[in-house]
């Protein structure tokens, strides 16, 4: 797991070596385990680790590469979180997965499963994107792995698919009556 050493030392990524040393000494005295008032062994260990990495020019350069990668990941995360259509797209994919598994169970109640590769192909969603949706649907109890390792819809999943379909059908009827 990535640890933001600049955050640990509460300094800018542009801080020079003198600033790093000054801040380190301040925090080291404050959090040293021998300090009866403010000592904190785990916080002190974090500070020492951050200092040892940032004070060495080679280690800092290597760390800064990872730090920049993390900044990119954070930016992508915030951009996706700010996109209101992101959650909407996820709901559509989850509904599609439930529908596929619903129809498969209805067509052959004794062999209701769909394999991972087939589900990927049928849904048009790559495996790495399916992982989140499958986790969510399993956690809700709407799908499960059956004895042969395939995925199948549960009774709760059928109820969910029916309630979603009922809402969509009602909305469609209402829209048709207003025209």
LUMZABA-805856 format. One record per residue: x, y, z of N, C-alpha, C in turn. Coordinates in Angstrom, 3 decimals, padded with zeros to 6 digits. Layout:
<pts>
((X, Y, Z), (X, Y, Z), (X, Y, Z))
...
</pts>
This chain:
<pts>
((000.838, -001.178, 000.000), (000.000, 000.000, 000.000), (000.885, 001.244, 000.000))
((000.520, 002.197, -000.810), (001.298, 003.421, -000.940), (001.064, 004.331, 000.264))
((002.162, 004.852, 000.814), (002.083, 005.806, 001.920), (002.610, 007.134, 001.410))
((001.824, 008.186, 001.603), (002.216, 009.526, 001.176), (003.144, 010.122, 002.230))
((004.449, 010.022, 001.989), (005.437, 010.514, 002.952), (005.391, 012.033, 003.091))
((004.997, 012.711, 002.048), (004.869, 014.168, 002.159), (003.733, 014.523, 003.118))
((002.685, 013.736, 003.055), (001.561, 013.942, 003.975), (001.960, 013.579, 005.409))
((002.721, 012.508, 005.555), (003.178, 012.076, 006.885), (003.976, 013.193, 007.551))
((004.860, 013.823, 006.778), (005.693, 014.902, 007.323), (005.028, 016.279, 007.205))
((003.842, 016.286, 006.573), (003.084, 017.537, 006.409), (003.928, 018.603, 005.706))
((004.542, 018.182, 004.598), (005.371, 019.096, 003.800), (004.961, 019.026, 002.340))
((005.407, 019.985, 001.580), (005.165, 020.015, 000.145), (006.098, 019.033, -000.556))
((005.670, 018.453, -001.671), (006.577, 017.608, -002.458), (007.779, 018.402, -002.996))
((007.693, 019.720, -002.943), (008.792, 020.566, -003.408), (009.737, 020.961, -002.271))
((009.519, 020.448, -001.079), (010.331, 020.833, 000.084), (011.805, 020.481, -000.141))
((012.680, 021.367, 000.300), (014.115, 021.097, 000.166), (014.597, 020.256, 001.356))
((015.856, 019.840, 001.291), (016.392, 018.937, 002.317), (016.428, 019.589, 003.698))
((016.666, 020.908, 003.773), (016.682, 021.593, 005.068), (015.294, 021.546, 005.722))
((014.280, 021.761, 004.935), (012.901, 021.712, 005.454), (012.569, 020.305, 005.938))
((012.967, 019.316, 005.173), (012.706, 017.921, 005.558), (013.359, 017.626, 006.907))
((014.604, 018.032, 007.076), (015.316, 017.789, 008.336), (014.660, 018.530, 009.502))
((014.292, 019.796, 009.288), (013.692, 020.607, 010.357), (012.355, 020.002, 010.807))
((011.523, 019.654, 009.856), (010.210, 019.081, 010.180), (010.382, 017.710, 010.835))
((011.322, 016.922, 010.311), (011.577, 015.608, 010.912), (011.964, 015.749, 012.379))
((012.900, 016.650, 012.681), (013.341, 016.835, 014.076), (012.159, 017.245, 014.962))
((011.320, 018.135, 014.447), (010.152, 018.590, 015.218), (009.234, 017.402, 015.546))
((008.869, 016.629, 014.515), (007.963, 015.500, 014.736), (008.624, 014.380, 015.532))
((009.917, 014.163, 015.302), (010.628, 013.108, 016.040), (010.595, 013.393, 017.539))
((010.822, 014.649, 017.916), (010.758, 014.997, 019.343), (009.325, 014.857, 019.861))
((008.377, 015.262, 019.062), (006.973, 015.247, 019.492), (006.442, 013.825, 019.677))
((006.769, 012.935, 018.761), (006.173, 011.596, 018.778), (007.118, 010.494, 019.274))
((008.322, 010.854, 019.683), (009.255, 009.842, 020.173), (008.604, 009.092, 021.339))
((008.736, 007.768, 021.373), (008.105, 006.970, 022.437), (008.508, 007.388, 023.851))
((009.668, 008.020, 024.011), (010.102, 008.471, 025.341), (009.383, 009.740, 025.790))
((008.685, 010.413, 024.885), (007.947, 011.629, 025.235), (006.657, 011.195, 025.935))
((006.552, 011.458, 027.223), (005.410, 010.978, 028.020), (004.097, 011.651, 027.638))
((004.152, 012.858, 027.144), (002.922, 013.598, 026.847), (002.369, 013.303, 025.452))
((003.241, 013.297, 024.447), (002.757, 013.161, 023.071), (003.385, 011.992, 022.320))
((004.110, 011.131, 023.013), (004.771, 010.003, 022.356), (003.774, 009.059, 021.696))
((004.144, 008.568, 020.516), (003.289, 007.662, 019.762), (004.220, 006.812, 018.891))
((004.423, 005.571, 019.288), (005.410, 004.721, 018.628), (005.105, 004.493, 017.153))
((003.850, 004.228, 016.800), (003.535, 003.959, 015.394), (003.697, 005.227, 014.544))
((003.276, 006.351, 015.068), (003.444, 007.627, 014.341), (004.941, 007.938, 014.197))
((005.716, 007.689, 015.233), (007.154, 007.919, 015.184), (007.791, 007.043, 014.101))
((007.389, 005.783, 014.006), (007.928, 004.871, 012.984), (007.610, 005.369, 011.579))
((006.379, 005.861, 011.377), (006.000, 006.425, 010.072), (006.896, 007.607, 009.708))
((007.140, 008.461, 010.685), (007.945, 009.662, 010.459), (009.387, 009.292, 010.115))
((009.943, 008.326, 010.820), (011.317, 007.871, 010.541), (011.392, 007.273, 009.142))
((010.409, 006.451, 008.781), (010.386, 005.833, 007.450), (010.304, 006.905, 006.362))
((009.423, 007.880, 006.547), (009.283, 008.970, 005.577), (010.592, 009.747, 005.459))
((011.166, 010.082, 006.594), (012.421, 010.842, 006.607), (013.543, 010.085, 005.910))
((013.692, 008.805, 006.210), (014.763, 008.007, 005.617), (014.634, 007.915, 004.097))
((013.417, 007.935, 003.606), (013.207, 007.881, 002.156), (013.456, 009.240, 001.519))
((012.912, 010.292, 002.109), (012.977, 011.616, 001.482), (014.326, 012.307, 001.640))
((015.119, 011.920, 002.618), (016.424, 012.578, 002.818), (017.466, 012.069, 001.828))
((017.286, 010.848, 001.340), (018.232, 010.251, 000.394), (017.804, 010.623, -001.035))
((018.645, 011.345, -001.797), (018.251, 011.794, -003.136), (017.837, 010.671, -004.089))
((018.501, 009.537, -004.031), (018.165, 008.418, -004.923), (016.820, 007.814, -004.518))
((016.659, 007.539, -003.222), (015.387, 006.980, -002.747), (014.234, 007.952, -003.010))
((014.501, 009.245, -002.821), (013.449, 010.243, -003.035), (013.042, 010.278, -004.505))
((014.005, 010.211, -005.406), (013.692, 010.217, -006.842), (012.834, 009.001, -007.206))
((013.189, 007.836, -006.659), (012.392, 006.629, -006.912), (010.998, 006.769, -006.314))
((010.947, 007.311, -005.109), (009.662, 007.511, -004.439), (008.795, 008.496, -005.224))
((009.407, 009.564, -005.739), (008.651, 010.587, -006.467), (007.993, 010.034, -007.728))
((008.602, 009.038, -008.352), (007.976, 008.389, -009.507), (006.674, 007.717, -009.064))
((006.734, 006.986, -007.979), (005.533, 006.321, -007.442), (004.512, 007.363, -006.977))
((005.004, 008.440, -006.378), (004.132, 009.515, -005.886), (003.338, 010.126, -007.051))
((004.009, 010.386, -008.160), (003.323, 010.958, -009.333), (002.278, 009.981, -009.884))
((002.615, 008.699, -009.893), (001.644, 007.693, -010.342), (000.397, 007.716, -009.454))
((000.609, 007.865, -008.157), (-000.521, 007.928, -007.222), (-001.361, 009.184, -007.450))
((-000.707, 010.295, -007.781), (-001.450, 011.529, -008.080), (-002.349, 011.335, -009.294))
((-001.845, 010.639, -010.283), (-002.643, 010.358, -011.481), (-003.841, 009.491, -011.117))
((-003.606, 008.455, -010.312), (-004.710, 007.580, -009.887), (-005.756, 008.356, -009.088))
((-005.305, 009.241, -008.202), (-006.239, 010.061, -007.414), (-007.066, 010.956, -008.321))
((-006.400, 011.577, -009.307), (-007.119, 012.457, -010.225), (-008.175, 011.671, -011.017))
((-007.799, 010.484, -011.495), (-008.755, 009.644, -012.222), (-009.927, 009.258, -011.325))
((-009.638, 008.941, -010.076), (-010.683, 008.584, -009.120), (-011.657, 009.735, -008.905))
((-011.120, 010.924, -008.679), (-012.000, 012.076, -008.434), (-012.780, 012.455, -009.685))
((-012.161, 012.318, -010.864), (-012.879, 012.620, -012.105), (-014.039, 011.650, -012.304))
((-013.785, 010.370, -012.061), (-014.853, 009.387, -012.222), (-015.938, 009.575, -011.175))
((-015.542, 009.892, -009.949), (-016.523, 010.118, -008.883), (-017.379, 011.343, -009.177))
((-016.831, 012.315, -009.877), (-017.575, 013.535, -010.195), (-018.512, 013.340, -011.384))
((-018.345, 012.256, -012.117), (-019.171, 011.996, -013.296), (-020.480, 011.325, -012.872))
((-021.615, 012.045, -012.946), (-022.884, 011.457, -012.502), (-023.310, 010.249, -013.336))
((-022.823, 010.137, -014.544), (-023.203, 009.017, -015.401), (-022.463, 007.731, -015.025))
((-021.415, 007.838, -014.225), (-020.630, 006.668, -013.828), (-021.485, 005.664, -013.070))
((-022.213, 006.122, -012.074), (-023.070, 005.233, -011.278), (-024.214, 004.713, -012.141))
((-024.713, 005.567, -013.007), (-025.806, 005.166, -013.909), (-025.345, 004.027, -014.822))
((-024.132, 004.144, -015.367), (-023.587, 003.079, -016.225), (-023.443, 001.778, -015.443))
((-022.982, 001.880, -014.198), (-022.840, 000.686, -013.363), (-024.188, 000.012, -013.146))
((-025.214, 000.787, -012.901), (-026.557, 000.229, -012.692), (-027.041, -000.506, -013.936))
((-026.751, 000.055, -015.098), (-027.154, -000.578, -016.355), (-026.444, -001.918, -016.529))
((-025.149, -001.952, -016.236), (-024.377, -003.203, -016.360), (-024.910, -004.246, -015.380))
((-025.174, -003.841, -014.157), (-025.684, -004.782, -013.151), (-027.055, -005.322, -013.551))
((-027.903, -004.454, -014.069), (-029.223, -004.901, -014.527), (-029.081, -005.871, -015.699))
((-028.131, -005.604, -016.590), (-027.896, -006.489, -017.736), (-027.423, -007.865, -017.267))
((-026.506, -007.887, -016.300), (-026.021, -009.162, -015.771), (-027.154, -009.949, -015.124))
((-027.968, -009.262, -014.323), (-029.110, -009.948, -013.693), (-030.068, -010.479, -014.757))
((-030.305, -009.688, -015.801), (-031.212, -010.124, -016.869), (-030.680, -011.365, -017.580))
((-029.388, -011.371, -017.889), (-028.791, -012.533, -018.550), (-028.938, -013.788, -017.691))
((-028.621, -013.647, -016.400), (-028.705, -014.792, -015.499), (-030.160, -015.199, -015.237))
((-031.066, -014.237, -015.244), (-032.494, -014.496, -015.081), (-032.994, -015.351, -016.246))
((-032.691, -014.907, -017.454), (-033.166, -015.621, -018.642), (-032.550, -017.016, -018.701))
((-031.279, -017.133, -018.359), (-030.623, -018.450, -018.384), (-031.313, -019.404, -017.410))
((-031.622, -018.913, -016.196), (-032.294, -019.786, -015.219), (-033.698, -020.138, -015.707))
((-034.406, -019.181, -016.288), (-035.763, -019.432, -016.775), (-035.741, -020.437, -017.927))
((-034.737, -020.362, -018.802), (-034.647, -021.271, -019.937), (-034.301, -022.697, -019.523))
((-033.459, -022.834, -018.491), (-033.037, -024.166, -018.067), (-032.823, -024.151, -016.556))
((-033.893, -024.380, -015.808), (-033.841, -024.279, -014.353), (-032.877, -025.290, -013.730))
((-032.620, -026.412, -014.421), (-031.719, -027.429, -013.895), (-030.247, -027.131, -014.183))
((-029.975, -026.276, -015.144), (-028.610, -025.863, -015.501), (-028.601, -024.350, -015.686))
((-028.707, -023.611, -014.579), (-028.918, -022.164, -014.676), (-027.652, -021.318, -014.795))
((-026.490, -021.940, -014.781), (-025.258, -021.167, -014.686), (-024.702, -020.681, -016.006))
((-023.962, -019.586, -015.896), (-023.201, -019.049, -017.017), (-021.765, -018.889, -016.522))
((-020.817, -019.343, -017.321), (-019.401, -019.222, -016.970), (-018.908, -017.791, -017.097))
((-017.781, -017.525, -016.468), (-017.209, -016.176, -016.464), (-016.936, -015.663, -017.878))
((-016.307, -016.479, -018.709), (-015.966, -016.046, -020.070), (-017.218, -015.773, -020.891))
((-018.209, -016.647, -020.745), (-019.461, -016.462, -021.479), (-020.185, -015.208, -021.004))
((-020.181, -014.958, -019.704), (-020.822, -013.760, -019.156), (-020.108, -012.507, -019.658))
((-018.798, -012.588, -019.743), (-018.007, -011.477, -020.275), (-018.411, -011.208, -021.728))
((-018.515, -012.254, -022.513), (-018.876, -012.121, -023.924), (-020.304, -011.611, -024.098))
((-021.242, -012.193, -023.356), (-022.644, -011.805, -023.483), (-022.909, -010.369, -023.014))
((-022.210, -009.959, -021.976), (-022.449, -008.626, -021.424), (-021.685, -007.546, -022.185))
((-020.645, -007.961, -022.927), (-019.824, -006.989, -023.634), (-018.951, -006.181, -022.692))
((-018.732, -006.729, -021.515), (-017.961, -006.027, -020.480), (-016.720, -006.857, -020.162))
((-015.508, -006.265, -020.247), (-014.299, -007.038, -019.957), (-014.250, -007.528, -018.509))
((-013.549, -008.616, -018.309), (-013.467, -009.276, -017.004), (-013.079, -008.308, -015.890))
((-012.081, -007.449, -016.137), (-011.639, -006.540, -015.072), (-012.732, -005.552, -014.669))
((-013.643, -005.234, -015.589), (-014.770, -004.363, -015.235), (-015.899, -005.151, -014.583))
((-016.021, -006.412, -014.952), (-017.068, -007.257, -014.370), (-016.819, -007.563, -012.895))
((-015.562, -007.591, -012.490), (-015.232, -007.981, -011.112), (-016.020, -007.189, -010.083))
((-016.073, -005.871, -010.230), (-016.809, -005.036, -009.273), (-018.288, -005.409, -009.269))
((-018.870, -005.526, -010.443), (-020.305, -005.798, -010.534), (-020.652, -007.180, -009.977))
((-019.816, -008.163, -010.268), (-020.065, -009.503, -009.735), (-019.915, -009.514, -008.220))
((-018.912, -008.809, -007.712), (-018.753, -008.692, -006.250), (-020.015, -008.097, -005.635))
((-020.503, -007.007, -006.212), (-021.678, -006.323, -005.675), (-022.905, -007.232, -005.714))
((-023.148, -007.846, -006.860), (-024.334, -008.704, -006.997), (-024.267, -009.909, -006.058))
((-023.064, -010.459, -005.844), (-022.904, -011.572, -004.889), (-023.140, -011.083, -003.462))
((-022.565, -009.927, -003.114), (-022.710, -009.397, -001.755), (-024.164, -009.099, -001.430))
((-024.938, -008.679, -002.419), (-026.365, -008.418, -002.208), (-027.165, -009.720, -002.138))
((-026.540, -010.831, -002.529), (-027.237, -012.115, -002.508), (-028.084, -012.330, -003.746))
((-027.835, -011.571, -004.801), (-028.638, -011.656, -006.020), (-028.102, -012.678, -007.011))
((-026.804, -013.019, -006.880), (-026.223, -014.082, -007.696), (-025.319, -014.912, -006.791))
((-024.963, -016.104, -007.265), (-024.055, -016.962, -006.498), (-023.337, -017.901, -007.457))
((-022.301, -018.511, -006.955), (-021.610, -019.566, -007.717), (-022.297, -020.879, -007.369))
((-022.618, -021.630, -008.372), (-023.249, -022.929, -008.128), (-022.181, -024.017, -008.115))
((-022.582, -025.253, -007.888), (-021.660, -026.366, -007.682), (-020.605, -026.483, -008.773))
((-020.965, -026.212, -010.010), (-020.017, -026.373, -011.125), (-019.157, -025.130, -011.349))
((-019.251, -024.145, -010.456), (-018.418, -022.945, -010.545), (-018.994, -021.829, -011.392))
((-020.111, -022.101, -012.020), (-020.728, -021.065, -012.850), (-021.555, -020.119, -011.978))
((-021.885, -018.974, -012.554), (-022.708, -017.990, -011.849), (-024.167, -018.182, -012.203))
((-025.031, -018.025, -011.210), (-026.466, -018.167, -011.422), (-027.187, -017.143, -010.560))
((-028.359, -016.767, -010.999), (-029.189, -015.829, -010.247), (-029.855, -016.574, -009.084))
((-030.050, -015.878, -007.985), (-030.723, -016.450, -006.816), (-032.185, -016.017, -006.826))
((-032.961, -016.524, -005.875), (-034.354, -016.109, -005.737), (-034.416, -014.601, -005.477))
((-033.519, -014.117, -004.611), (-033.467, -012.677, -004.321), (-033.135, -011.884, -005.577))
((-032.265, -012.447, -006.417), (-031.908, -011.785, -007.673), (-033.077, -011.728, -008.634))
((-033.871, -012.806, -008.659), (-035.068, -012.806, -009.507), (-036.048, -011.752, -009.022))
((-036.233, -011.683, -007.698), (-037.116, -010.639, -007.143), (-036.619, -009.253, -007.519))
((-035.313, -009.049, -007.448), (-034.732, -007.749, -007.798), (-034.960, -007.440, -009.280))
((-034.680, -008.414, -010.137), (-034.870, -008.209, -011.579), (-036.339, -007.912, -011.879))
((-037.247, -008.631, -011.226), (-038.673, -008.383, -011.443), (-039.084, -006.996, -010.955))
((-038.555, -006.558, -009.828), (-038.921, -005.230, -009.314), (-038.374, -004.147, -010.228))
((-037.189, -004.321, -010.764), (-036.624, -003.350, -011.714), (-037.455, -003.332, -012.988))
((-037.812, -004.505, -013.491), (-038.608, -004.584, -014.711), (-039.987, -003.962, -014.481))
((-040.564, -004.197, -013.302), (-041.872, -003.622, -012.979), (-041.845, -002.101, -012.977))
((-040.784, -001.527, -012.428), (-040.651, -000.062, -012.412), (-040.502, 000.488, -013.817))
((-039.680, -000.183, -014.641), (-039.479, 000.272, -016.015), (-040.771, 000.151, -016.814))
((-041.523, -000.952, -016.626), (-042.775, -001.146, -017.356), (-043.800, -000.100, -016.939))
((-043.887, 000.215, -015.651), (-044.812, 001.239, -015.166), (-044.449, 002.594, -015.747))
((-043.163, 002.917, -015.754), (-042.721, 004.195, -016.313), (-043.042, 004.269, -017.794))
((-042.863, 003.166, -018.524), (-043.162, 003.146, -019.955), (-044.651, 003.343, -020.167))
((-045.503, 002.651, -019.379), (-046.953, 002.816, -019.513), (-047.365, 004.254, -019.236))
((-046.782, 004.843, -018.201), (-047.111, 006.228, -017.860), (-046.707, 007.172, -018.982))
((-045.552, 006.953, -019.555), (-045.098, 007.808, -020.658), (-045.988, 007.654, -021.882))
((-046.430, 006.421, -022.166), (-047.286, 006.181, -023.322), (-048.656, 006.826, -023.151))
((-049.184, 006.896, -021.918), (-050.488, 007.507, -021.668), (-050.453, 009.024, -021.792))
((-049.297, 009.634, -021.587), (-049.215, 011.084, -021.636), (-049.042, 011.604, -023.048))
((-048.834, 010.744, -023.991), (-048.608, 011.190, -025.382), (-049.889, 011.258, -026.152))
</pts>
